[in-house]
Amino acid sequence: MTNLQERGYLLTEQVNSNSLNLDQISSLELVELFNSEDHNAVAAVAGAKTQLAEAIDCTAERLRQGGRLFYVGAGTSGRLGVLDAAECPPTFCTPPELVQGIIAGGAGALVRSSEDLEDRSEDGEAAIAQRHITQLDVVVGITAGGTTPFVHGALNAARQRGAITIFIACVPEEQVKFDADIDIRLLTGPEILAGSTRLKAGTATKLALNILSTGVMVKLGKVYGNRMVDVAVTNQKLRDRALRILQDLTDLSREDAGILLDRSGNWVKLALLMHWTGLEKQPGNQLLSEHQGNLKAAIASYNNQHSS
């Protein structure tokens, strides 16, 4: 019989004294309890703000050099990583390979439980090898309790290949130590339903990943002010958003904004550059390319060249 490690000492496995009567309270009291406890998720992210900022800067620098960002996890942690990765292409028009999610059990684990596969560290190592991780890449290991072998295996393999490794866990370092380049601890405390880390731990993880990926894309020039100028215009809702961005940032009518958007090939960033500089699509595209897609830098360069 396999000896199982005692995990009761972990913060994420402990019993929450505020919810001992969870099976006896009213529905309203239950909602109020959840709402109260969920404040801890926001506080946990605030407690890791320095490490998150470091992760943003580090990741943005690697991606500028041609690297990729990978999230690795099992169960809820893995699903959250895959979700964040999947939302980058429509939000920032990034290629699907730029940000990728790796979950123990593969795509099938997104819709059905496969938590037994998280115990295989060799699977994590294999996932890193299969994706040909290099020193340009960043690998984020997500494990609420900090002990997931699949994540440990993946991070150790990534580090051996020279990648930047980031460890995200919801237990303090003294409970689970791990050697990573950046160590992010989201200390949300015991769950209302003891051990159910899809609750506060999952919420805090989602918040942290929102900050990380959005922060990286901001640093890469994927936004202008707080506008989604690299949005992929793939449906009516997103076309409406694109048109409103153009109208808000220019003096164009909705009809003229639509004409400009069509001329740009449905790329809001290029449409704005064309409007503000008078350039056509091809030279505008070239100018953006010369400035790694940074709209403000491209416009500043154009204005400097044409100021005399």
FIMAR-360891 format. One record per residue (C-alpha): residue in one letter; x, y, z; chain; residue number from 1. Coordinates in nm, 4 decimals, always signed. Layout:
  residu         X         Y         Z  chaine  num
       A         X         Y         Z       A  NUM
...
***
This chain:
  residu         X         Y         Z  chaine  num
       M   +0.0000   +0.0000   +0.0000       A    1
       T   +0.1317   +0.3466   -0.0931       A    2
       N   +0.2133   +0.5774   +0.1964       A    3
       L   +0.0105   +0.8955   +0.1545       A    4
       Q   +0.1531   +1.2236   +0.2758       A    5
       E   -0.0483   +1.3808   +0.5578       A    6
       R   -0.1759   +1.7127   +0.4182       A    7
       G   -0.3923   +1.8343   +0.7039       A    8
       Y   -0.1303   +2.0905   +0.8037       A    9
       L   -0.1752   +2.2822   +0.4784       A   10
       L   -0.3631   +2.6102   +0.5060       A   11
       T   -0.5924   +2.5079   +0.2190       A   12
       E   -0.6914   +2.1848   +0.3977       A   13
       Q   -0.7698   +2.3309   +0.7380       A   14
       V   -1.1189   +2.3743   +0.8804       A   15
       N   -1.2767   +2.7198   +0.8659       A   16
       S   -1.4147   +2.8078   +1.2098       A   17
       N   -1.6596   +3.0541   +1.0519       A   18
       S   -1.8478   +2.7811   +0.8646       A   19
       L   -1.8749   +2.4997   +1.1191       A   20
       N   -2.2554   +2.5198   +1.0956       A   21
       L   -2.2621   +2.5408   +0.7152       A   22
       D   -2.5242   +2.2665   +0.6915       A   23
       Q   -2.7582   +2.4459   +0.9316       A   24
       I   -2.7714   +2.8072   +0.8143       A   25
       S   -3.0258   +2.9670   +0.5815       A   26
       S   -2.9555   +3.0337   +0.2162       A   27
       L   -2.9226   +3.4060   +0.2820       A   28
       E   -2.6769   +3.3423   +0.5657       A   29
       L   -2.4828   +3.1101   +0.3356       A   30
       V   -2.4559   +3.3777   +0.0671       A   31
       E   -2.3496   +3.6362   +0.3251       A   32
       L   -2.0848   +3.3977   +0.4587       A   33
       F   -1.9454   +3.3351   +0.1113       A   34
       N   -1.9428   +3.7063   +0.0369       A   35
       S   -1.7592   +3.7807   +0.3590       A   36
       E   -1.4998   +3.5083   +0.3051       A   37
       D   -1.4438   +3.6045   -0.0581       A   38
       H   -1.2975   +3.9352   +0.0565       A   39
       N   -0.9997   +3.7277   +0.1664       A   40
       A   -0.9302   +3.6381   -0.1968       A   41
       V   -0.8860   +4.0054   -0.2894       A   42
       A   -0.6687   +4.0637   +0.0172       A   43
       A   -0.4553   +3.7620   -0.0724       A   44
       V   -0.3788   +3.9067   -0.4152       A   45
       A   -0.2890   +4.2418   -0.2567       A   46
       G   -0.0454   +4.0571   -0.0326       A   47
       A   +0.1375   +3.9239   -0.3389       A   48
       K   +0.1446   +4.2478   -0.5405       A   49
       T   +0.5240   +4.2814   -0.5446       A   50
       Q   +0.5726   +3.9297   -0.6781       A   51
       L   +0.2951   +3.9747   -0.9352       A   52
       A   +0.4569   +4.2954   -1.0608       A   53
       E   +0.7882   +4.1132   -1.0954       A   54
       A   +0.6145   +3.8344   -1.2855       A   55
       I   +0.4576   +4.0861   -1.5256       A   56
       D   +0.7895   +4.2552   -1.6038       A   57
       C   +0.9792   +3.9276   -1.6371       A   58
       T   +0.7191   +3.7699   -1.8627       A   59
       A   +0.6809   +4.0753   -2.0847       A   60
       E   +1.0560   +4.0879   -2.1384       A   61
       R   +1.0723   +3.7208   -2.2407       A   62
       L   +0.7758   +3.7576   -2.4769       A   63
       R   +0.9401   +4.0600   -2.6409       A   64
       Q   +1.2334   +3.8336   -2.7183       A   65
       G   +1.0103   +3.5766   -2.8860       A   66
       G   +0.9248   +3.3617   -2.5848       A   67
       R   +0.5930   +3.2121   -2.4795       A   68
       L   +0.3891   +3.1973   -2.1588       A   69
       F   +0.2673   +2.8626   -2.0270       A   70
       Y   +0.0300   +2.7889   -1.7381       A   71
       V   +0.0569   +2.4432   -1.5826       A   72
       G   -0.1890   +2.2930   -1.3361       A   73
       A   -0.4280   +2.0125   -1.2491       A   74
       G   -0.7988   +2.0213   -1.1657       A   75
       T   -0.9332   +2.3694   -1.0942       A   76
       S   -0.5867   +2.5249   -1.1133       A   77
       G   -0.5282   +2.3740   -1.4549       A   78
       R   -0.8696   +2.4811   -1.5828       A   79
       L   -0.8093   +2.8381   -1.4712       A   80
       G   -0.4787   +2.8443   -1.6557       A   81
       V   -0.6354   +2.7098   -1.9748       A   82
       L   -0.9167   +2.9653   -1.9440       A   83
       D   -0.6786   +3.2584   -1.9112       A   84
       A   -0.4720   +3.1374   -2.2053       A   85
       A   -0.7799   +3.0845   -2.4216       A   86
       E   -0.9022   +3.4391   -2.3587       A   87
       C   -0.5832   +3.6100   -2.4776       A   88
       P   -0.6366   +3.5696   -2.8567       A   89
       P   -0.9840   +3.7316   -2.8682       A   90
       T   -0.8897   +4.0044   -2.6208       A   91
       F   -0.5433   +4.0927   -2.7488       A   92
       C   -0.5336   +3.9304   -3.0951       A   93
       T   -0.2370   +3.7181   -2.9923       A   94
       P   -0.1505   +3.3957   -3.1753       A   95
       P   -0.2786   +3.0891   -2.9845       A   96
       E   +0.0748   +2.9638   -2.9253       A   97
       L   +0.1848   +3.2788   -2.7380       A   98
       V   -0.0044   +3.1933   -2.4179       A   99
       Q   -0.0846   +2.8269   -2.3588       A  100
       G   -0.2476   +2.6260   -2.0836       A  101
       I   -0.1262   +2.2793   -1.9862       A  102
       I   -0.3592   +2.0694   -1.7715       A  103
       A   -0.2990   +1.7243   -1.6278       A  104
       G   -0.5077   +1.4845   -1.8339       A  105
       G   -0.5186   +1.7068   -2.1407       A  106
       A   -0.8267   +1.8593   -2.3025       A  107
       G   -1.0601   +1.5967   -2.1575       A  108
       A   -0.9805   +1.7170   -1.8060       A  109
       L   -1.1504   +2.0489   -1.8844       A  110
       V   -1.4946   +1.8923   -1.8732       A  111
       R   -1.4538   +1.5913   -1.6488       A  112
       S   -1.2629   +1.5134   -1.3320       A  113
       S   -0.9174   +1.3668   -1.3841       A  114
       E   -0.7549   +1.4735   -1.0610       A  115
       D   -0.5849   +1.1332   -1.0253       A  116
       L   -0.3476   +1.2342   -1.3054       A  117
       E   -0.2022   +1.5181   -1.0995       A  118
       D   +0.0099   +1.2653   -0.9063       A  119
       R   +0.2336   +1.1932   -1.2055       A  120
       S   +0.5334   +1.4264   -1.2031       A  121
       E   +0.6696   +1.2502   -1.5111       A  122
       D   +0.3637   +1.3660   -1.7068       A  123
       G   +0.4482   +1.7244   -1.6176       A  124
       E   +0.8045   +1.6730   -1.7360       A  125
       A   +0.6782   +1.5201   -2.0605       A  126
       A   +0.4436   +1.8127   -2.1238       A  127
       I   +0.7378   +2.0534   -2.1064       A  128
       A   +0.9426   +1.8412   -2.3452       A  129
       Q   +0.6533   +1.8093   -2.5906       A  130
       R   +0.6236   +2.1866   -2.6174       A  131
       H   +0.9974   +2.2346   -2.6638       A  132
       I   +1.0280   +2.4859   -2.3806       A  133
       T   +1.3402   +2.7033   -2.4093       A  134
       Q   +1.5196   +2.9739   -2.2121       A  135
       L   +1.2953   +3.2337   -2.3773       A  136
       D   +0.9783   +3.0900   -2.2251       A  137
       V   +0.7961   +3.1506   -1.8957       A  138
       V   +0.6237   +2.8623   -1.7165       A  139
       V   +0.3721   +2.9350   -1.4401       A  140
       G   +0.2916   +2.6421   -1.2127       A  141
       I   -0.0447   +2.6726   -1.0362       A  142
       T   -0.1218   +2.4507   -0.7380       A  143
       A   -0.3495   +2.5705   -0.4573       A  144
       G   -0.2057   +2.3338   -0.1968       A  145
       G   +0.1441   +2.3663   -0.3384       A  146
       T   +0.2144   +1.9926   -0.3546       A  147
       T   +0.0876   +1.8805   -0.6979       A  148
       P   +0.3514   +1.6454   -0.8479       A  149
       F   +0.2426   +1.7223   -1.2076       A  150
       V   +0.3186   +2.0908   -1.1497       A  151
       H   +0.6444   +2.0233   -0.9662       A  152
       G   +0.7618   +1.7973   -1.2471       A  153
       A   +0.6768   +2.0541   -1.5125       A  154
       L   +0.8455   +2.3431   -1.3322       A  155
       N   +1.1597   +2.1445   -1.2568       A  156
       A   +1.1849   +2.0367   -1.6202       A  157
       A   +1.1255   +2.3941   -1.7393       A  158
       R   +1.3950   +2.5300   -1.5122       A  159
       Q   +1.6438   +2.2736   -1.6420       A  160
       R   +1.5758   +2.4114   -1.9892       A  161
       G   +1.6485   +2.7681   -1.8734       A  162
       A   +1.2891   +2.8937   -1.8703       A  163
       I   +1.1671   +3.1455   -1.6132       A  164
       T   +0.9574   +2.9595   -1.3563       A  165
       I   +0.6770   +3.1112   -1.1511       A  166
       F   +0.5120   +2.9205   -0.8657       A  167
       I   +0.1586   +3.0142   -0.7560       A  168
       A   +0.0217   +2.8494   -0.4409       A  169
       C   -0.2249   +2.9299   -0.1640       A  170
       V   -0.0156   +2.8002   +0.1244       A  171
       P   +0.2684   +2.9821   +0.3029       A  172
       E   +0.6279   +2.9085   +0.2076       A  173
       E   +0.7026   +2.7468   +0.5420       A  174
       Q   +0.4402   +2.4804   +0.4692       A  175
       V   +0.5539   +2.4028   +0.1142       A  176
       K   +0.8891   +2.5219   -0.0155       A  177
       F   +0.9596   +2.5255   -0.3867       A  178
       D   +1.2556   +2.6598   -0.5801       A  179
       A   +1.1206   +2.8894   -0.8527       A  180
       D   +1.2383   +3.2188   -0.9958       A  181
       I   +0.9268   +3.3969   -0.8665       A  182
       D   +0.7220   +3.2627   -0.5753       A  183
       I   +0.3643   +3.3944   -0.5502       A  184
       R   +0.1628   +3.2982   -0.2419       A  185
       L   -0.2080   +3.3776   -0.2339       A  186
       L   -0.2999   +3.3167   +0.1293       A  187
       T   -0.6770   +3.2906   +0.1211       A  188
       G   -0.7117   +3.0799   +0.4363       A  189
       P   -0.9290   +2.7728   +0.5035       A  190
       E   -1.2205   +2.7217   +0.2680       A  191
       I   -1.5858   +2.7451   +0.3745       A  192
       L   -1.6163   +2.3851   +0.2562       A  193
       A   -1.2981   +2.2401   +0.4026       A  194
       G   -1.0430   +2.1545   +0.1330       A  195
       S   -1.2536   +2.2757   -0.1603       A  196
       T   -0.9924   +2.4966   -0.3241       A  197
       R   -1.2182   +2.5760   -0.6201       A  198
       L   -1.3650   +2.8376   -0.3836       A  199
       K   -1.1485   +3.1164   -0.2373       A  200
       A   -0.8218   +2.9717   -0.3652       A  201
       G   -0.9684   +2.9440   -0.7142       A  202
       T   -1.1060   +3.2974   -0.6985       A  203
       A   -0.7716   +3.4421   -0.5909       A  204
       T   -0.5934   +3.2451   -0.8616       A  205
       K   -0.8306   +3.3793   -1.1279       A  206
       L   -0.7695   +3.7330   -1.0039       A  207
       A   -0.3923   +3.6826   -1.0122       A  208
       L   -0.3969   +3.5375   -1.3635       A  209
       N   -0.6179   +3.8260   -1.4820       A  210
       I   -0.3561   +4.0676   -1.3507       A  211
       L   -0.0606   +3.8750   -1.4902       A  212
       S   -0.1835   +3.8262   -1.8464       A  213
       T   -0.3428   +4.1709   -1.8774       A  214
       G   -0.0361   +4.3374   -1.7254       A  215
       V   +0.1908   +4.1586   -1.9706       A  216
       M   -0.0241   +4.2626   -2.2659       A  217
       V   -0.0245   +4.6235   -2.1459       A  218
       K   +0.3560   +4.6146   -2.1332       A  219
       L   +0.3623   +4.4684   -2.4841       A  220
       G   +0.1598   +4.7627   -2.6210       A  221
       K   -0.1613   +4.5679   -2.6693       A  222
       V   -0.3733   +4.8495   -2.5260       A  223
       Y   -0.3997   +5.2250   -2.5805       A  224
       G   -0.4896   +5.4053   -2.2593       A  225
       N   -0.7360   +5.1539   -2.1231       A  226
       R   -0.8802   +5.0590   -2.4634       A  227
       M   -0.8702   +4.7121   -2.6184       A  228
       V   -0.7132   +4.8285   -2.9454       A  229
       D   -0.5929   +4.4784   -3.0391       A  230
       V   -0.9366   +4.3222   -2.9991       A  231
       A   -1.0112   +4.0502   -3.2534       A  232
       V   -1.3189   +4.1697   -3.4457       A  233
       T   -1.4791   +3.8281   -3.4919       A  234
       N   -1.8478   +3.8887   -3.4109       A  235
       Q   -2.1066   +4.1650   -3.3911       A  236
       K   -2.0404   +4.2420   -3.0242       A  237
       L   -1.6691   +4.2857   -3.0863       A  238
       R   -1.7268   +4.4932   -3.4001       A  239
       D   -1.9526   +4.7213   -3.1980       A  240
       R   -1.6781   +4.7528   -2.9356       A  241
       A   -1.4221   +4.8306   -3.2055       A  242
       L   -1.6430   +5.0993   -3.3557       A  243
       R   -1.7069   +5.2585   -3.0165       A  244
       I   -1.3330   +5.2682   -2.9449       A  245
       L   -1.2728   +5.4442   -3.2767       A  246
       Q   -1.5555   +5.6909   -3.2142       A  247
       D   -1.4430   +5.7622   -2.8584       A  248
       L   -1.0811   +5.8269   -2.9558       A  249
       T   -1.1492   +6.0207   -3.2762       A  250
       D   -1.4070   +6.2653   -3.4094       A  251
       L   -1.5508   +6.0097   -3.6515       A  252
       S   -1.9148   +5.9214   -3.6920       A  253
       R   -2.0117   +5.5569   -3.6546       A  254
       E   -2.0439   +5.5238   -4.0320       A  255
       D   -1.7001   +5.6730   -4.0966       A  256
       A   -1.5521   +5.4635   -3.8153       A  257
       G   -1.6896   +5.1542   -3.9895       A  258
       I   -1.5315   +5.2568   -4.3203       A  259
       L   -1.1960   +5.3152   -4.1486       A  260
       L   -1.2179   +4.9835   -3.9656       A  261
       D   -1.2833   +4.8029   -4.2939       A  262
       R   -0.9878   +4.9803   -4.4607       A  263
       S   -0.7598   +4.8684   -4.1759       A  264
       G   -0.8576   +4.5048   -4.2093       A  265
       N   -1.0599   +4.5149   -3.8857       A  266
       W   -0.7595   +4.6132   -3.6739       A  267
       V   -0.8500   +4.8979   -3.4389       A  268
       K   -0.4876   +4.9849   -3.3612       A  269
       L   -0.4005   +5.0205   -3.7292       A  270
       A   -0.7214   +5.2143   -3.7938       A  271
       L   -0.6244   +5.4679   -3.5280       A  272
       L   -0.2752   +5.5018   -3.6697       A  273
       M   -0.4139   +5.5527   -4.0196       A  274
       H   -0.6540   +5.8192   -3.8933       A  275
       W   -0.3962   +6.0100   -3.6890       A  276
       T   -0.1133   +5.9965   -3.9425       A  277
       G   -0.2906   +5.9779   -4.2785       A  278
       L   -0.0958   +5.6656   -4.3685       A  279
       E   -0.2561   +5.3885   -4.5701       A  280
       K   -0.2822   +5.0300   -4.4483       A  281
       Q   +0.0500   +4.8901   -4.5711       A  282
       P   +0.2845   +5.1704   -4.4571       A  283
       G   +0.0882   +5.1981   -4.1322       A  284
       N   +0.1322   +4.8278   -4.0728       A  285
       Q   +0.5040   +4.8623   -4.1423       A  286
       L   +0.5358   +5.1491   -3.8942       A  287
       L   +0.3620   +4.9489   -3.6231       A  288
       S   +0.5851   +4.6521   -3.6955       A  289
       E   +0.8944   +4.8689   -3.6555       A  290
       H   +0.7736   +4.9611   -3.3058       A  291
       Q   +0.6689   +4.6100   -3.1959       A  292
       G   +0.3004   +4.7014   -3.2253       A  293
       N   +0.3211   +4.9917   -2.9793       A  294
       L   +0.0759   +5.2523   -3.1087       A  295
       K   +0.2008   +5.5427   -2.8983       A  296
       A   +0.5619   +5.4769   -2.9979       A  297
       A   +0.4671   +5.4499   -3.3648       A  298
       I   +0.2748   +5.7777   -3.3588       A  299
       A   +0.5552   +5.9557   -3.1723       A  300
       S   +0.8043   +5.8328   -3.4308       A  301
       Y   +0.5850   +5.9513   -3.7170       A  302
       N   +0.5329   +6.2931   -3.5594       A  303
       N   +0.9055   +6.3362   -3.4954       A  304
       Q   +0.9841   +6.2578   -3.8590       A  305
       H   +0.7224   +6.4992   -3.9884       A  306
       S   +0.7575   +6.7854   -3.7367       A  307
       S   +1.0043   +6.9871   -3.9427       A  308
***
